[in-house]
């Protein structure tokens, strides 16, 4: 079969890879109907070697598809089922899975990340024609009938990672109706944090980013205000002061987690405020957290890698009723042959490119 592999920094290729197959009784094989290219895939693209990702590793961790084969112990899904995969597979029965902290599963791991693949056998990446799913019963989610048609794939796919990750940041930061929510970062997670924020009844959702096209998309998805903090670095503070009577926002979602963004989050949030932290830049270096400010303000910091299966069941009915629709975050859909060029466009932040869907 064919799949996308990492060969080195700025070098991903479409190659013939070993066919996905069952290796154990709890496995399933899923034929991918739609996969995603995620911002965290770009971390592999830029410096996967520094992250422990070796040449020839298959990449991608977001996918929906059709179950083709299951092991003898699988009960929750069957061949022919249309399914969504969380980006992190999990057994569903260990102490952490029972607490819905699926990303700490004792035998789990992340699709497409060689250094945290613990299930044995070949590293499976979702930007492929098929994927072996370990612990299928504890991982795969059957798509509700109302959303199971292929035309809904782009609405369903973000629930496996980027929408759930946005909701994870917000849920930890505990917004209440009337709060002002600041979202830092105009990547897919930041944009969908604006979308998910509307579920909490905020008085304002302020998106801070660096790209005019993405800021416009953020408004479409739910932001009430959008500020280009690269071209207008002094515009954010007075806006937040005006919206909060000078007190600062109650909630900040940091979808970047660079040293500068973390410092800015602490400086912006009001005393007693909460910061939800889900940005991937943390792997590029430690955040610049002003602990004196955190201490004096009594700031709560929460977040981390998202146990997305915790949130998927909560999101199904909202998606079915049309309360949410995260699909606009996909600005392009490509076939496998065009994936390397799509990586390059996303990495260069070319205008109009936010997130790519892949149809193998």
N, C-alpha and C positions, 0 to 999 in steps of 0.2 A: 504494500500500500504506500501512499505518499504522505509526507508530513513535513513540517517546518522544523529545521534543526539549527541550533546555534553552533557556529564554527569558530567564532572569535569576535572581539569587539567590532561592532558595525558590520557584521557579516552573518546574516541568517539566510538559509537556502532551503529550497524545496527539494527533497531527496526521497528516494525509495528507502523505506524503513521496514523493520520486521512487522509482519501482520500482528495486530492485536489478537490475543487469544487467552483463554482461561488458563490460569496457573494454579487456582485453588478453588475449593467448593463454594467460597463466598464471593467469587468474582462475577462480574458481568462484562460483556462487550457491548459497547454503544457505538452505533454509526452516527457520526456527527452531522447534524443538519445546519448548525450555525455555531460558530466559535467567535471569540472576541480577542482583539489585541488590547491589552491592558497597559496602563502606565507602568505597572511593575514589570511587565515584559520589556519595557524600554530600559529598565535598570540592567536586565540581562544583556540587552542589545549593546548598551554602552560599556559595561564593565562586568559581564558575566563571569569572566575568568577570576576577577577579584571576589566574586560571591561564591566561588566553588563550583561553578557550572562549567563542565568540560566540553571540549569540541565534540560535536555529534549528538549532543543532548537535544531531545525534542522539547519544544517550548509550547506555551499556552496553557491556561488553567480555567478558561471560561467556556462552557459548551452546553448546548442542548442537543438532543438527538433521539434516536430510536433504539431500544434494546434489541439486540440481535441474538444474544446467547447468554445463558446464566448458568452458574454452577449449581450443583445438586443441593446445596444448603440455602440457596436464595429463595426467599418467600415474598418479599415486598414488591418485587417487579417481575415481569415476565416478558418474553420476546413479543415485540410489537408495541410495547408501551412507549409512549413519548415521555421523556424524562428531562429534568434539569439537574445538573450536577453542581453542588457547592464547589468552590475552588479547592477546598480542603477535604479529603476523604477521611472518614472516621468510622470506628467500629460500631458506635451507637450503644455500647453497653458498659464501657469502663467507667470509673468514678467521674471523670471529667465530662464524658459524653452525657452521663445522667444529670449533670449540672448544666447541660447545654453549653459547655465550654469546649466545643468540638475541635477547635484548633489546638487544644492541649491533649487530644486523644493519645493514649499511651502507645498506640500502634499506627497512628494516622500520619498524614503527610500532605504535601501540596503537589497537585498536578504540575508538571513542567518545571519543577525545581529539583534538580538532581541532588543537591546537598541536603534537602529535607524530605527525600523520598525514602520511606522506611518499610515499604511493603514488599520489598524483594522483587527480583525480576527487572525487566527493562523499565527505564524511566519513561513514563507516558506523558505526552504533551497533547493538548486539546486542539491545536491547529494542525489536525491530521484527519484522515478519513475515518478512522476508528480509534477508540480508546478502551483500554482495559481499566475497569473500575474495581479496585479492591473493596471488600466490605460493602457490597452493593446495598444490602439492607440498611446499613447505617449511614449511607451516603446519598443515594439517588432519591430524588423527589419526583413522584409521578405528577405530570402536569394535569391540572383539572380539565375536565372535558371541554369546558367553555373556552379554554385557552390552548387546546391541544392541536389546532390546525396549524400548518406551517406558517401561515401568514402572521401568526402571533409570536413567532420565534424572537423577533427583535424586541418585543415588549417583555418577554419572559426572561431572556438571557441575563439582563442586568441584575436580576434577583440573586443570581449565584455568586455575585461579588460586589460590583460597584455600588448598586443601590443598597444592598444590605450593609456594606461598609459605611456608607453615609448614614444610614439609620443607626448603626452601632455607635458612631460618634455622637449623634444627637441623643440617643437613649441614655447613654452614660452621663451626658451633661444635663439631663432632666429638664428640658424646657417646659414652661407652663404658659398657658394662654396669656398673651400680652407682652411676652418677652421680646426683646430685640436680640436677634441672632446675627452674628458676624461670621461669614464663611470666608476663610482664607484659601485661595487657590481655585483656578478656573479650569482644572482638569476634570475628567469625568466624575470623580468622586465629589469634588467641590460643587460641580453643577448639579449633581443629584442630591447633594446635601441641601441645596436650595429647594429642590423639589420635595424632598422628604420633610423639610422644615415646615412646609405648609400644613402638614398633618397635626402640628402642635398648636395652631392658632396664634402665631406670633403677631406682634404689632408691626414688625418690620424684619425683613431679611436682607442683609447687606452683603453683597458679593464683592470681594477684593481680588483682583487679578491683573494680568498683564496683556491680555489680548482682546481687542475690540470685538471680534466675532464671537469669542467665547462668552464675553460679558453679555452680549446681546442674547445668546442662547440661554444664559443664566436667567435673564429676565423672563424669557419665554417659559422657563421651567419653574419659576416661582419667586425669584429675587425681586424685591420691591425697589432696590437701589443697587447700582453697580458702579464700582470705582476702579479706574485704571491706575493702580498704585505705582506703575513704572513711569508713565507719562505725567501723572498728577500725584506725586508722592505726598503732597501736603493736603490733599482733598479729603482723605478718609477721616482724620481726627475731628475736624469741625462738623462733618456729617454725623458721626457717631455722637458727638456732644449735643447736637441739635435734637437728635432722636431720643436721647436718654436724659435730657436736662443736665448734661455734663457728668453724669454718673458712670457712663460706660455700659456696654451690652452685658446682659445677664449670661449669655452663652456665646462662646467662640468655638467654631469647628475649624481645627487646623488640619487641612487636607494637604499640607506641604511637609511640615515638620523639618524644615531647614533651620539652621541656627537663628537666622534672622526672623523667620516667621514665628518661631516659638517665643522669642523675646517680644515680638510685637503682640502676640496673643496675650501674654501676661501684662503688658503695659496697657492694652486696650480694655481688658475685662474689668468689670466693676468689682469692688470689694464684695466678697461672698459669691463671686461668679464661678462659672464652671467652664472648663476647657475640654472639649472632646478631641482626642489626638489620634489620627489614623494615617498621617502622611508617611510615605515611604522614604523620604529623604533622610530619615534617621539612620539608615544603613550607610549613608555617605559620611557620617560623622556625628558626634554628640550634639544634641540641641543646646542652644545658649539660653538656659533657664535662669532668670534672675531670682534666686532663691529668697533674697531679702524682700523683693516685691511680693513673691508668692506667700511668704510668711506674713507680712504686714497686711496683705489684702485678704488673707484666709481663702485663697483660691484653691479649688478642687481641680485636679488633673485626672482625666480618665480616658480610656480608649485602649488602643493596641490592635493587634491583628483580629479581624472580625470572624467570629464563629457564625458564618452566614446561615447555616441551617436553623439556627435559633430564630431567625427573622423571616424566613421564607414562608412559613405557615401564616404568619401575621399579614404578609403582603398579598397572598393569593386573593382574598376577597376584595381587597382594594383595587387590585388590577382587574379583576372580573367586572367590578362595578364602574370602572373608568375613573375612579378617584385619583389614581396615579397612572402615568404613562411615561416610563423612562426612555422609550425608544428614540426620541430626538437626539439623545447623546451620540447615537451612531450616525456619523456624518457621511460615511462611505461604506459600501459593501463590495468585497472583492472575492475572486476565486483564489485558490492556493497559489497559482503561478504569479499573482500580483502581490502576494504578501511581503516579499522583501522590499519592494518599492513602497508599500504602505508603511512599513516600519520606518523607512528613511523619511517619509513625509511627516509622520507623527513625531519622530525624533527632532526634526527641524522646525517643528511648530509651524508648518506651512499654513497660511490663512485658509480657513474653512475645514481644516482637518482636526478633529477632536478625538474620535474613537472609531475604530474600524471593525466591522463585522466581516467574518470570513465564512464563505459558503463553499465547503470542500467539493 
